[in-house]
């Protein structure tokens, strides 16, 4: 009899989540796809466990899938970071002018489609991007991402 009561209570708990809104406690990932309505502790634990054991949240975040949203900031690749580090001065000069080969190459590396508009925005926000004389390449890339 106890087993039947426990089973009924568990089923009631799990099925009641069908009528509830999604939960943001467990984040995005496979668990949010398999268990879309997470209004009980049991369903949230199940979703969080699914996310952590399947190791898919990082994929979802970088790809914008599995109910994850891609971050606003651009994903910078190693080539872009090295390029900026190796060409900081020339990129700064070209950005201040609003045009140039190195600036165009950088915009291609970070997958900017409308380069003319981007170059204009970067020129207008030059002081924000190169915020100090000792700014490093990672900060420059972060600042570019915030402007674009």
Secondary structure as the mmCIF struct_conf table of DSSP 4:
data_model
#
loop_
_struct_conf.conf_type_id
_struct_conf.id
_struct_conf.beg_label_comp_id
_struct_conf.beg_label_asym_id
_struct_conf.beg_label_seq_id
_struct_conf.end_label_comp_id
_struct_conf.end_label_asym_id
_struct_conf.end_label_seq_id
HELX_RH_AL_P HELX_RH_AL_P1 UNK A 2 UNK A 16
HELX_RH_3T_P HELX_RH_3T_P1 UNK A 17 UNK A 19
BEND BEND1 UNK A 20 UNK A 20
HELX_LH_PP_P HELX_LH_PP_P1 UNK A 21 UNK A 22
BEND BEND2 UNK A 24 UNK A 26
BEND BEND3 UNK A 28 UNK A 29
HELX_RH_AL_P HELX_RH_AL_P2 UNK A 30 UNK A 34
BEND BEND4 UNK A 40 UNK A 40
HELX_RH_AL_P HELX_RH_AL_P3 UNK A 41 UNK A 54
TURN_TY1_P TURN_TY1_P1 UNK A 55 UNK A 55
HELX_RH_AL_P HELX_RH_AL_P4 UNK A 57 UNK A 63
TURN_TY1_P TURN_TY1_P2 UNK A 64 UNK A 64
TURN_TY1_P TURN_TY1_P3 UNK A 66 UNK A 67
BEND BEND5 UNK A 72 UNK A 73
HELX_RH_AL_P HELX_RH_AL_P5 UNK A 78 UNK A 86
TURN_TY1_P TURN_TY1_P4 UNK A 87 UNK A 87
HELX_RH_AL_P HELX_RH_AL_P6 UNK A 88 UNK A 97
TURN_TY1_P TURN_TY1_P5 UNK A 98 UNK A 98
HELX_RH_AL_P HELX_RH_AL_P7 UNK A 101 UNK A 109
TURN_TY1_P TURN_TY1_P6 UNK A 110 UNK A 111
BEND BEND6 UNK A 113 UNK A 113
HELX_RH_AL_P HELX_RH_AL_P8 UNK A 115 UNK A 124
TURN_TY1_P TURN_TY1_P7 UNK A 125 UNK A 125
HELX_RH_AL_P HELX_RH_AL_P9 UNK A 126 UNK A 129
BEND BEND7 UNK A 130 UNK A 130
BEND BEND8 UNK A 132 UNK A 132
TURN_TY1_P TURN_TY1_P8 UNK A 133 UNK A 134
HELX_RH_AL_P HELX_RH_AL_P10 UNK A 137 UNK A 147
#
